[in-house]
Amino acid sequence: MNEEEKYLFDINGYIVVRDVLTADEITAANAAIDQHANRIQERGGELSLSGGSPALRGETGRGDLGGALSWEKPHCEPFRAMLAHPRLTPYMHEILGQGFRMDHNLGIITMRKGAEGHVLHGSSGPGFDPHQYYIFQNGRMHNGLTVVAWQLADINPGDGGLCVIPGSHKGNYPCPPALRRGETHSDFIKQITCKAGDVIIFTEAVTHGTLPWTADRDRRTALFRFSPGNMAYANNYDWPSSMLDGLTPEQRAVLEPPYHLRLDRPVLD
């Protein structure tokens, strides 16, 4: 992670790493999703994410698909390769520190045309969350829960999808409710555009959400959440054997439970 990238992450709360996946890797990941598409569950009713906002309302809900790391081979392999990807490991060391770990199990997000948005949220503001934070001390940044979003389809201007309020991870006041609902000051809400194969990394402290999906093609994002090695947000780090079987030592290292680095925690090279 070079000095320019550190600067951009520091001022914005996110960064886009371009062209991490090859065309063949994108194709394999999408083929695996196609094979399990009957398991996609679209949110509706009480599970709606738009919060009743007219600006975020849609005709259908976001699609959620889990379990990809435990799928049968070869369909699990594209997503297992994302666990300890050599291109991203230096970014995770800088953002989370050595010994970082996967905190939440992988979730694949899909949105088809007309899917609703997601009310903006984040842990910045007056209520400090010891699990989701951004602080700068002793010459480097320190982050809590951090999202790594692998893009498996293009996201062009106006399509919708992930959006952020850049710089809000350093905010000291609560985000106004109307802004969180996308009803006011929309010029401060930035849609993040990218291409299939790009990866978006952002701190959960930055205020973020989703804009309604307008594109004819589906949105497909593989969403990982990581934490520093000594910390856990979720309580599901007793991973099932179906997910652990066949992993490389590097991939297993990222699935270690939380404990201090000095206790011989495995560290990726």
LOPATOR-754761 format. One record per residue (C-alpha): residue number from 1; x, y negated, z. Coordinates in nm, 2 decimals, m for minus. Layout:
! LOPATOR-754761
<site><num>NUM</num><xx>X</xx><yy>Y</yy><zz>Z</zz></site>
...
This chain:
! LOPATOR-754761
<site><num>1</num><xx>0.00</xx><yy>0.00</yy><zz>0.00</zz></site>
<site><num>2</num><xx>0.18</xx><yy>m0.31</yy><zz>m0.12</zz></site>
<site><num>3</num><xx>0.18</xx><yy>m0.66</yy><zz>0.03</zz></site>
<site><num>4</num><xx>m0.08</xx><yy>m0.78</yy><zz>m0.22</zz></site>
<site><num>5</num><xx>m0.32</xx><yy>m0.50</yy><zz>m0.13</zz></site>
<site><num>6</num><xx>m0.27</xx><yy>m0.55</yy><zz>0.24</zz></site>
<site><num>7</num><xx>m0.36</xx><yy>m0.92</yy><zz>0.19</zz></site>
<site><num>8</num><xx>m0.67</xx><yy>m0.83</yy><zz>0.00</zz></site>
<site><num>9</num><xx>m0.79</xx><yy>m0.58</yy><zz>0.25</zz></site>
<site><num>10</num><xx>m0.72</xx><yy>m0.82</yy><zz>0.53</zz></site>
<site><num>11</num><xx>m0.92</xx><yy>m1.11</yy><zz>0.39</zz></site>
<site><num>12</num><xx>m1.21</xx><yy>m0.90</yy><zz>0.23</zz></site>
<site><num>13</num><xx>m1.25</xx><yy>m0.59</yy><zz>0.45</zz></site>
<site><num>14</num><xx>m1.23</xx><yy>m0.36</yy><zz>0.15</zz></site>
<site><num>15</num><xx>m1.01</xx><yy>m0.27</yy><zz>m0.15</zz></site>
<site><num>16</num><xx>m1.06</xx><yy>m0.08</yy><zz>m0.48</zz></site>
<site><num>17</num><xx>m0.80</xx><yy>0.17</yy><zz>m0.58</zz></site>
<site><num>18</num><xx>m0.82</xx><yy>0.22</yy><zz>m0.95</zz></site>
<site><num>19</num><xx>m0.80</xx><yy>0.54</yy><zz>m1.16</zz></site>
<site><num>20</num><xx>m0.74</xx><yy>0.79</yy><zz>m0.87</zz></site>
<site><num>21</num><xx>m0.92</xx><yy>1.07</yy><zz>m1.04</zz></site>
<site><num>22</num><xx>m0.85</xx><yy>1.20</yy><zz>m1.39</zz></site>
<site><num>23</num><xx>m1.13</xx><yy>1.25</yy><zz>m1.65</zz></site>
<site><num>24</num><xx>m1.11</xx><yy>1.63</yy><zz>m1.59</zz></site>
<site><num>25</num><xx>m1.15</xx><yy>1.58</yy><zz>m1.21</zz></site>
<site><num>26</num><xx>m1.45</xx><yy>1.35</yy><zz>m1.26</zz></site>
<site><num>27</num><xx>m1.61</xx><yy>1.61</yy><zz>m1.49</zz></site>
<site><num>28</num><xx>m1.55</xx><yy>1.89</yy><zz>m1.24</zz></site>
<site><num>29</num><xx>m1.70</xx><yy>1.70</yy><zz>m0.95</zz></site>
<site><num>30</num><xx>m2.01</xx><yy>1.60</yy><zz>m1.15</zz></site>
<site><num>31</num><xx>m2.05</xx><yy>1.96</yy><zz>m1.27</zz></site>
<site><num>32</num><xx>m2.04</xx><yy>2.08</yy><zz>m0.91</zz></site>
<site><num>33</num><xx>m2.31</xx><yy>1.83</yy><zz>m0.82</zz></site>
<site><num>34</num><xx>m2.52</xx><yy>1.94</yy><zz>m1.12</zz></site>
<site><num>35</num><xx>m2.49</xx><yy>2.29</yy><zz>m1.00</zz></site>
<site><num>36</num><xx>m2.64</xx><yy>2.19</yy><zz>m0.66</zz></site>
<site><num>37</num><xx>m2.87</xx><yy>1.91</yy><zz>m0.77</zz></site>
<site><num>38</num><xx>m3.18</xx><yy>2.10</yy><zz>m0.65</zz></site>
<site><num>39</num><xx>m3.05</xx><yy>2.04</yy><zz>m0.29</zz></site>
<site><num>40</num><xx>m3.05</xx><yy>1.66</yy><zz>m0.33</zz></site>
<site><num>41</num><xx>m3.30</xx><yy>1.51</yy><zz>m0.08</zz></site>
<site><num>42</num><xx>m3.44</xx><yy>1.17</yy><zz>m0.16</zz></site>
<site><num>43</num><xx>m3.53</xx><yy>0.95</yy><zz>0.13</zz></site>
<site><num>44</num><xx>m3.88</xx><yy>0.82</yy><zz>0.17</zz></site>
<site><num>45</num><xx>m4.13</xx><yy>0.71</yy><zz>0.44</zz></site>
<site><num>46</num><xx>m3.96</xx><yy>0.67</yy><zz>0.78</zz></site>
<site><num>47</num><xx>m3.62</xx><yy>0.76</yy><zz>0.62</zz></site>
<site><num>48</num><xx>m3.64</xx><yy>0.45</yy><zz>0.39</zz></site>
<site><num>49</num><xx>m3.33</xx><yy>0.24</yy><zz>0.40</zz></site>
<site><num>50</num><xx>m3.47</xx><yy>m0.09</yy><zz>0.26</zz></site>
<site><num>51</num><xx>m3.62</xx><yy>m0.20</yy><zz>0.59</zz></site>
<site><num>52</num><xx>m3.93</xx><yy>m0.33</yy><zz>0.41</zz></site>
<site><num>53</num><xx>m3.73</xx><yy>m0.60</yy><zz>0.24</zz></site>
<site><num>54</num><xx>m3.89</xx><yy>m0.72</yy><zz>m0.09</zz></site>
<site><num>55</num><xx>m3.53</xx><yy>m0.78</yy><zz>m0.22</zz></site>
<site><num>56</num><xx>m3.43</xx><yy>m0.42</yy><zz>m0.15</zz></site>
<site><num>57</num><xx>m3.75</xx><yy>m0.24</yy><zz>m0.23</zz></site>
<site><num>58</num><xx>m3.75</xx><yy>0.04</yy><zz>m0.48</zz></site>
<site><num>59</num><xx>m3.96</xx><yy>0.30</yy><zz>m0.64</zz></site>
<site><num>60</num><xx>m3.77</xx><yy>0.59</yy><zz>m0.49</zz></site>
<site><num>61</num><xx>m3.52</xx><yy>0.65</yy><zz>m0.21</zz></site>
<site><num>62</num><xx>m3.15</xx><yy>0.72</yy><zz>m0.20</zz></site>
<site><num>63</num><xx>m3.05</xx><yy>1.08</yy><zz>m0.27</zz></site>
<site><num>64</num><xx>m2.84</xx><yy>1.27</yy><zz>m0.01</zz></site>
<site><num>65</num><xx>m2.65</xx><yy>1.59</yy><zz>m0.08</zz></site>
<site><num>66</num><xx>m2.43</xx><yy>1.76</yy><zz>0.18</zz></site>
<site><num>67</num><xx>m2.21</xx><yy>2.07</yy><zz>0.23</zz></site>
<site><num>68</num><xx>m1.98</xx><yy>2.02</yy><zz>m0.07</zz></site>
<site><num>69</num><xx>m1.67</xx><yy>2.12</yy><zz>0.12</zz></site>
<site><num>70</num><xx>m1.83</xx><yy>2.46</yy><zz>0.19</zz></site>
<site><num>71</num><xx>m1.96</xx><yy>2.52</yy><zz>m0.16</zz></site>
<site><num>72</num><xx>m1.85</xx><yy>2.83</yy><zz>m0.35</zz></site>
<site><num>73</num><xx>m1.54</xx><yy>2.80</yy><zz>m0.56</zz></site>
<site><num>74</num><xx>m1.48</xx><yy>2.63</yy><zz>m0.79</zz></site>
<site><num>75</num><xx>m1.74</xx><yy>2.38</yy><zz>m0.69</zz></site>
<site><num>76</num><xx>m1.59</xx><yy>2.29</yy><zz>m0.35</zz></site>
<site><num>77</num><xx>m1.24</xx><yy>2.23</yy><zz>m0.50</zz></site>
<site><num>78</num><xx>m1.29</xx><yy>1.88</yy><zz>m0.65</zz></site>
<site><num>79</num><xx>m1.40</xx><yy>1.75</yy><zz>m0.31</zz></site>
<site><num>80</num><xx>m1.15</xx><yy>1.94</yy><zz>m0.10</zz></site>
<site><num>81</num><xx>m0.88</xx><yy>1.78</yy><zz>m0.31</zz></site>
<site><num>82</num><xx>m1.01</xx><yy>1.44</yy><zz>m0.19</zz></site>
<site><num>83</num><xx>m0.94</xx><yy>1.52</yy><zz>0.18</zz></site>
<site><num>84</num><xx>m0.56</xx><yy>1.46</yy><zz>0.17</zz></site>
<site><num>85</num><xx>m0.51</xx><yy>1.31</yy><zz>m0.18</zz></site>
<site><num>86</num><xx>m0.15</xx><yy>1.20</yy><zz>m0.22</zz></site>
<site><num>87</num><xx>m0.25</xx><yy>0.88</yy><zz>m0.39</zz></site>
<site><num>88</num><xx>m0.46</xx><yy>0.77</yy><zz>m0.10</zz></site>
<site><num>89</num><xx>m0.25</xx><yy>0.89</yy><zz>0.20</zz></site>
<site><num>90</num><xx>m0.03</xx><yy>0.58</yy><zz>0.21</zz></site>
<site><num>91</num><xx>m0.34</xx><yy>0.36</yy><zz>0.22</zz></site>
<site><num>92</num><xx>m0.49</xx><yy>0.56</yy><zz>0.51</zz></site>
<site><num>93</num><xx>m0.16</xx><yy>0.54</yy><zz>0.70</zz></site>
<site><num>94</num><xx>m0.16</xx><yy>0.17</yy><zz>0.67</zz></site>
<site><num>95</num><xx>m0.53</xx><yy>0.12</yy><zz>0.75</zz></site>
<site><num>96</num><xx>m0.58</xx><yy>0.39</yy><zz>1.01</zz></site>
<site><num>97</num><xx>m0.23</xx><yy>0.50</yy><zz>1.12</zz></site>
<site><num>98</num><xx>m0.05</xx><yy>0.83</yy><zz>1.09</zz></site>
<site><num>99</num><xx>m0.25</xx><yy>1.13</yy><zz>1.19</zz></site>
<site><num>100</num><xx>m0.58</xx><yy>0.99</yy><zz>1.06</zz></site>
<site><num>101</num><xx>m0.87</xx><yy>1.24</yy><zz>1.06</zz></site>
<site><num>102</num><xx>m1.20</xx><yy>1.30</yy><zz>0.88</zz></site>
<site><num>103</num><xx>m1.47</xx><yy>1.18</yy><zz>1.12</zz></site>
<site><num>104</num><xx>m1.80</xx><yy>1.26</yy><zz>0.94</zz></site>
<site><num>105</num><xx>m1.85</xx><yy>1.55</yy><zz>0.70</zz></site>
<site><num>106</num><xx>m1.86</xx><yy>1.45</yy><zz>0.34</zz></site>
<site><num>107</num><xx>m2.19</xx><yy>1.32</yy><zz>0.20</zz></site>
<site><num>108</num><xx>m2.27</xx><yy>1.27</yy><zz>m0.16</zz></site>
<site><num>109</num><xx>m2.49</xx><yy>0.98</yy><zz>m0.24</zz></site>
<site><num>110</num><xx>m2.70</xx><yy>0.97</yy><zz>m0.56</zz></site>
<site><num>111</num><xx>m2.93</xx><yy>0.69</yy><zz>m0.68</zz></site>
<site><num>112</num><xx>m3.15</xx><yy>0.71</yy><zz>m0.99</zz></site>
<site><num>113</num><xx>m3.30</xx><yy>0.42</yy><zz>m1.17</zz></site>
<site><num>114</num><xx>m3.55</xx><yy>0.24</yy><zz>m0.94</zz></site>
<site><num>115</num><xx>m3.38</xx><yy>0.36</yy><zz>m0.61</zz></site>
<site><num>116</num><xx>m3.42</xx><yy>0.12</yy><zz>m0.32</zz></site>
<site><num>117</num><xx>m3.13</xx><yy>m0.06</yy><zz>m0.16</zz></site>
<site><num>118</num><xx>m3.00</xx><yy>m0.04</yy><zz>0.20</zz></site>
<site><num>119</num><xx>m3.03</xx><yy>m0.31</yy><zz>0.46</zz></site>
<site><num>120</num><xx>m2.68</xx><yy>m0.47</yy><zz>0.52</zz></site>
<site><num>121</num><xx>m2.51</xx><yy>m0.35</yy><zz>0.84</zz></site>
<site><num>122</num><xx>m2.17</xx><yy>m0.35</yy><zz>1.01</zz></site>
<site><num>123</num><xx>m2.01</xx><yy>m0.38</yy><zz>1.35</zz></site>
<site><num>124</num><xx>m1.87</xx><yy>m0.73</yy><zz>1.32</zz></site>
<site><num>125</num><xx>m2.01</xx><yy>m1.01</yy><zz>1.53</zz></site>
<site><num>126</num><xx>m2.05</xx><yy>m1.05</yy><zz>1.91</zz></site>
<site><num>127</num><xx>m2.10</xx><yy>m0.68</yy><zz>2.00</zz></site>
<site><num>128</num><xx>m1.76</xx><yy>m0.52</yy><zz>1.98</zz></site>
<site><num>129</num><xx>m1.79</xx><yy>m0.15</yy><zz>1.89</zz></site>
<site><num>130</num><xx>m1.48</xx><yy>0.04</yy><zz>2.01</zz></site>
<site><num>131</num><xx>m1.54</xx><yy>0.30</yy><zz>1.73</zz></site>
<site><num>132</num><xx>m1.59</xx><yy>0.05</yy><zz>1.44</zz></site>
<site><num>133</num><xx>m1.36</xx><yy>m0.25</yy><zz>1.44</zz></site>
<site><num>134</num><xx>m1.09</xx><yy>m0.45</yy><zz>1.26</zz></site>
<site><num>135</num><xx>m0.82</xx><yy>m0.62</yy><zz>1.46</zz></site>
<site><num>136</num><xx>m0.47</xx><yy>m0.74</yy><zz>1.37</zz></site>
<site><num>137</num><xx>m0.20</xx><yy>m0.71</yy><zz>1.63</zz></site>
<site><num>138</num><xx>0.18</xx><yy>m0.66</yy><zz>1.64</zz></site>
<site><num>139</num><xx>0.22</xx><yy>m0.74</yy><zz>1.28</zz></site>
<site><num>140</num><xx>m0.03</xx><yy>m0.49</yy><zz>1.13</zz></site>
<site><num>141</num><xx>m0.40</xx><yy>m0.41</yy><zz>1.10</zz></site>
<site><num>142</num><xx>m0.59</xx><yy>m0.16</yy><zz>1.31</zz></site>
<site><num>143</num><xx>m0.92</xx><yy>m0.01</yy><zz>1.20</zz></site>
<site><num>144</num><xx>m1.18</xx><yy>0.21</yy><zz>1.35</zz></site>
<site><num>145</num><xx>m1.42</xx><yy>0.41</yy><zz>1.14</zz></site>
<site><num>146</num><xx>m1.34</xx><yy>0.36</yy><zz>0.77</zz></site>
<site><num>147</num><xx>m1.52</xx><yy>0.46</yy><zz>0.46</zz></site>
<site><num>148</num><xx>m1.35</xx><yy>0.61</yy><zz>0.15</zz></site>
<site><num>149</num><xx>m1.60</xx><yy>0.61</yy><zz>m0.14</zz></site>
<site><num>150</num><xx>m1.50</xx><yy>0.81</yy><zz>m0.45</zz></site>
<site><num>151</num><xx>m1.69</xx><yy>0.69</yy><zz>m0.76</zz></site>
<site><num>152</num><xx>m1.81</xx><yy>0.96</yy><zz>m1.00</zz></site>
<site><num>153</num><xx>m2.00</xx><yy>0.73</yy><zz>m1.23</zz></site>
<site><num>154</num><xx>m1.94</xx><yy>0.38</yy><zz>m1.36</zz></site>
<site><num>155</num><xx>m2.09</xx><yy>0.08</yy><zz>m1.16</zz></site>
<site><num>156</num><xx>m2.12</xx><yy>m0.22</yy><zz>m1.39</zz></site>
<site><num>157</num><xx>m2.23</xx><yy>m0.57</yy><zz>m1.30</zz></site>
<site><num>158</num><xx>m2.60</xx><yy>m0.58</yy><zz>m1.22</zz></site>
<site><num>159</num><xx>m2.63</xx><yy>m0.20</yy><zz>m1.17</zz></site>
<site><num>160</num><xx>m2.67</xx><yy>m0.22</yy><zz>m0.79</zz></site>
<site><num>161</num><xx>m2.50</xx><yy>0.01</yy><zz>m0.54</zz></site>
<site><num>162</num><xx>m2.25</xx><yy>m0.08</yy><zz>m0.28</zz></site>
<site><num>163</num><xx>m2.23</xx><yy>m0.45</yy><zz>m0.17</zz></site>
<site><num>164</num><xx>m2.04</xx><yy>m0.63</yy><zz>0.10</zz></site>
<site><num>165</num><xx>m2.02</xx><yy>m0.97</yy><zz>0.26</zz></site>
<site><num>166</num><xx>m1.64</xx><yy>m1.02</yy><zz>0.21</zz></site>
<site><num>167</num><xx>m1.46</xx><yy>m1.14</yy><zz>0.52</zz></site>
<site><num>168</num><xx>m1.74</xx><yy>m1.05</yy><zz>0.75</zz></site>
<site><num>169</num><xx>m1.53</xx><yy>m0.79</yy><zz>0.93</zz></site>
<site><num>170</num><xx>m1.38</xx><yy>m1.10</yy><zz>1.11</zz></site>
<site><num>171</num><xx>m1.71</xx><yy>m1.26</yy><zz>1.19</zz></site>
<site><num>172</num><xx>m1.79</xx><yy>m1.38</yy><zz>1.54</zz></site>
<site><num>173</num><xx>m2.16</xx><yy>m1.45</yy><zz>1.51</zz></site>
<site><num>174</num><xx>m2.44</xx><yy>m1.20</yy><zz>1.42</zz></site>
<site><num>175</num><xx>m2.54</xx><yy>m1.17</yy><zz>1.06</zz></site>
<site><num>176</num><xx>m2.88</xx><yy>m1.35</yy><zz>1.02</zz></site>
<site><num>177</num><xx>m3.16</xx><yy>m1.10</yy><zz>0.97</zz></site>
<site><num>178</num><xx>m3.28</xx><yy>m1.25</yy><zz>0.64</zz></site>
<site><num>179</num><xx>m2.93</xx><yy>m1.22</yy><zz>0.50</zz></site>
<site><num>180</num><xx>m2.90</xx><yy>m0.86</yy><zz>0.61</zz></site>
<site><num>181</num><xx>m3.22</xx><yy>m0.80</yy><zz>0.42</zz></site>
<site><num>182</num><xx>m3.09</xx><yy>m0.97</yy><zz>0.11</zz></site>
<site><num>183</num><xx>m3.36</xx><yy>m1.24</yy><zz>0.12</zz></site>
<site><num>184</num><xx>m3.14</xx><yy>m1.54</yy><zz>0.17</zz></site>
<site><num>185</num><xx>m2.78</xx><yy>m1.65</yy><zz>0.07</zz></site>
<site><num>186</num><xx>m2.76</xx><yy>m1.38</yy><zz>m0.19</zz></site>
<site><num>187</num><xx>m2.45</xx><yy>m1.56</yy><zz>m0.33</zz></site>
<site><num>188</num><xx>m2.25</xx><yy>m1.44</yy><zz>m0.03</zz></site>
<site><num>189</num><xx>m2.34</xx><yy>m1.08</yy><zz>m0.11</zz></site>
<site><num>190</num><xx>m2.09</xx><yy>m0.92</yy><zz>m0.35</zz></site>
<site><num>191</num><xx>m2.17</xx><yy>m0.61</yy><zz>m0.55</zz></site>
<site><num>192</num><xx>m1.86</xx><yy>m0.40</yy><zz>m0.60</zz></site>
<site><num>193</num><xx>m1.81</xx><yy>m0.29</yy><zz>m0.96</zz></site>
<site><num>194</num><xx>m1.58</xx><yy>m0.01</yy><zz>m1.05</zz></site>
<site><num>195</num><xx>m1.54</xx><yy>0.28</yy><zz>m1.29</zz></site>
<site><num>196</num><xx>m1.57</xx><yy>0.65</yy><zz>m1.24</zz></site>
<site><num>197</num><xx>m1.24</xx><yy>0.77</yy><zz>m1.08</zz></site>
<site><num>198</num><xx>m1.20</xx><yy>0.46</yy><zz>m0.87</zz></site>
<site><num>199</num><xx>m1.21</xx><yy>0.47</yy><zz>m0.49</zz></site>
<site><num>200</num><xx>m1.34</xx><yy>0.20</yy><zz>m0.26</zz></site>
<site><num>201</num><xx>m1.20</xx><yy>0.18</yy><zz>0.09</zz></site>
<site><num>202</num><xx>m1.37</xx><yy>m0.04</yy><zz>0.34</zz></site>
<site><num>203</num><xx>m1.39</xx><yy>m0.08</yy><zz>0.72</zz></site>
<site><num>204</num><xx>m1.72</xx><yy>m0.02</yy><zz>0.88</zz></site>
<site><num>205</num><xx>m1.67</xx><yy>m0.35</yy><zz>1.05</zz></site>
<site><num>206</num><xx>m1.74</xx><yy>m0.54</yy><zz>0.73</zz></site>
<site><num>207</num><xx>m2.11</xx><yy>m0.61</yy><zz>0.67</zz></site>
<site><num>208</num><xx>m2.22</xx><yy>m0.38</yy><zz>0.39</zz></site>
<site><num>209</num><xx>m2.52</xx><yy>m0.22</yy><zz>0.23</zz></site>
<site><num>210</num><xx>m2.67</xx><yy>m0.12</yy><zz>m0.10</zz></site>
<site><num>211</num><xx>m2.85</xx><yy>m0.31</yy><zz>m0.38</zz></site>
<site><num>212</num><xx>m3.13</xx><yy>m0.14</yy><zz>m0.57</zz></site>
<site><num>213</num><xx>m3.01</xx><yy>0.07</yy><zz>m0.86</zz></site>
<site><num>214</num><xx>m3.11</xx><yy>m0.05</yy><zz>m1.20</zz></site>
<site><num>215</num><xx>m2.89</xx><yy>0.14</yy><zz>m1.44</zz></site>
<site><num>216</num><xx>m3.02</xx><yy>0.42</yy><zz>m1.66</zz></site>
<site><num>217</num><xx>m2.75</xx><yy>0.66</yy><zz>m1.54</zz></site>
<site><num>218</num><xx>m2.74</xx><yy>0.79</yy><zz>m1.18</zz></site>
<site><num>219</num><xx>m2.51</xx><yy>0.65</yy><zz>m0.92</zz></site>
<site><num>220</num><xx>m2.29</xx><yy>0.93</yy><zz>m0.78</zz></site>
<site><num>221</num><xx>m2.05</xx><yy>0.86</yy><zz>m0.49</zz></site>
<site><num>222</num><xx>m1.87</xx><yy>1.11</yy><zz>m0.26</zz></site>
<site><num>223</num><xx>m1.85</xx><yy>0.94</yy><zz>0.08</zz></site>
<site><num>224</num><xx>m1.59</xx><yy>1.03</yy><zz>0.34</zz></site>
<site><num>225</num><xx>m1.55</xx><yy>0.85</yy><zz>0.67</zz></site>
<site><num>226</num><xx>m1.22</xx><yy>0.86</yy><zz>0.85</zz></site>
<site><num>227</num><xx>m1.10</xx><yy>0.75</yy><zz>1.20</zz></site>
<site><num>228</num><xx>m0.76</xx><yy>0.71</yy><zz>1.37</zz></site>
<site><num>229</num><xx>m0.63</xx><yy>1.05</yy><zz>1.49</zz></site>
<site><num>230</num><xx>m0.70</xx><yy>0.98</yy><zz>1.86</zz></site>
<site><num>231</num><xx>m1.07</xx><yy>0.87</yy><zz>1.81</zz></site>
<site><num>232</num><xx>m1.40</xx><yy>1.02</yy><zz>1.71</zz></site>
<site><num>233</num><xx>m1.73</xx><yy>0.85</yy><zz>1.62</zz></site>
<site><num>234</num><xx>m1.92</xx><yy>1.16</yy><zz>1.53</zz></site>
<site><num>235</num><xx>m1.93</xx><yy>1.47</yy><zz>1.75</zz></site>
<site><num>236</num><xx>m1.92</xx><yy>1.73</yy><zz>1.47</zz></site>
<site><num>237</num><xx>m1.55</xx><yy>1.80</yy><zz>1.44</zz></site>
<site><num>238</num><xx>m1.58</xx><yy>2.17</yy><zz>1.52</zz></site>
<site><num>239</num><xx>m1.58</xx><yy>2.24</yy><zz>1.15</zz></site>
<site><num>240</num><xx>m1.74</xx><yy>2.57</yy><zz>1.03</zz></site>
<site><num>241</num><xx>m1.52</xx><yy>2.85</yy><zz>0.90</zz></site>
<site><num>242</num><xx>m1.69</xx><yy>2.82</yy><zz>0.56</zz></site>
<site><num>243</num><xx>m1.53</xx><yy>2.47</yy><zz>0.53</zz></site>
<site><num>244</num><xx>m1.19</xx><yy>2.57</yy><zz>0.66</zz></site>
<site><num>245</num><xx>m1.13</xx><yy>2.89</yy><zz>0.47</zz></site>
<site><num>246</num><xx>m0.88</xx><yy>2.83</yy><zz>0.18</zz></site>
<site><num>247</num><xx>m0.77</xx><yy>2.48</yy><zz>0.28</zz></site>
<site><num>248</num><xx>m0.41</xx><yy>2.38</yy><zz>0.24</zz></site>
<site><num>249</num><xx>m0.21</xx><yy>2.28</yy><zz>0.55</zz></site>
<site><num>250</num><xx>m0.24</xx><yy>1.92</yy><zz>0.45</zz></site>
<site><num>251</num><xx>m0.62</xx><yy>1.94</yy><zz>0.42</zz></site>
<site><num>252</num><xx>m0.65</xx><yy>2.12</yy><zz>0.75</zz></site>
<site><num>253</num><xx>m0.44</xx><yy>1.84</yy><zz>0.91</zz></site>
<site><num>254</num><xx>m0.70</xx><yy>1.58</yy><zz>0.82</zz></site>
<site><num>255</num><xx>m0.96</xx><yy>1.80</yy><zz>0.99</zz></site>
<site><num>256</num><xx>m0.78</xx><yy>1.82</yy><zz>1.33</zz></site>
<site><num>257</num><xx>m1.00</xx><yy>1.72</yy><zz>1.63</zz></site>
<site><num>258</num><xx>m0.91</xx><yy>1.38</yy><zz>1.79</zz></site>
<site><num>259</num><xx>m0.60</xx><yy>1.37</yy><zz>2.02</zz></site>
<site><num>260</num><xx>m0.29</xx><yy>1.16</yy><zz>2.06</zz></site>
<site><num>261</num><xx>m0.02</xx><yy>1.15</yy><zz>1.80</zz></site>
<site><num>262</num><xx>0.25</xx><yy>1.23</yy><zz>2.06</zz></site>
<site><num>263</num><xx>0.09</xx><yy>1.57</yy><zz>2.12</zz></site>
<site><num>264</num><xx>0.25</xx><yy>1.71</yy><zz>1.81</zz></site>
<site><num>265</num><xx>m0.04</xx><yy>1.60</yy><zz>1.59</zz></site>
<site><num>266</num><xx>0.02</xx><yy>1.70</yy><zz>1.22</zz></site>
<site><num>267</num><xx>0.11</xx><yy>1.40</yy><zz>1.00</zz></site>
<site><num>268</num><xx>0.08</xx><yy>1.40</yy><zz>0.62</zz></site>
<site><num>269</num><xx>0.40</xx><yy>1.31</yy><zz>0.44</zz></site>
